[in-house]
Amino acid sequence: METNYICPACKGHLNVNDHIVLIVRNEKKQQGLVFLHTEMGNFSSHMNSSLEIKKGEVVEFFCPYCHTNLEYHKDETSLVKLQHEDATGKTSQVIFSKVYGEERSYHIQEDKVESYGEHAKHFQDPEWFLK
């Protein structure tokens, strides 16, 4: 069994090979597909060159199956949440920034939180996601 990224709403599998496939919409309401790398801490992405997103712009992410907005609804609204399933079938959460160019992601497991990216230190409280 491989590692999978899953929509929290419809449970659809979102990854193909080394990429997570999502629909993204910019502030001008243009939308298209984005391919995010599956490796934790790898912030590379690919999208069609006709989709204009500027560094610092807040974008929305949607499931390509059910079109649910994947925004993480806690105190912090500039985050996206996906489910992660490892090779043994154990599930956890992956949370990452909706701000284009901001390198900030978190892997939240039952017993620990791993943070990735130069902007991840914005949250010093290790249990901010529980609030």
Helices and strands as residue ranges (DSSP letters): E 4-6, E 15-16, E 19-25, E 31-37, E 45-47, E 60-62, E 79-85, E 91-97, E 105-108, E 113-116, G 120-122, G 128-130
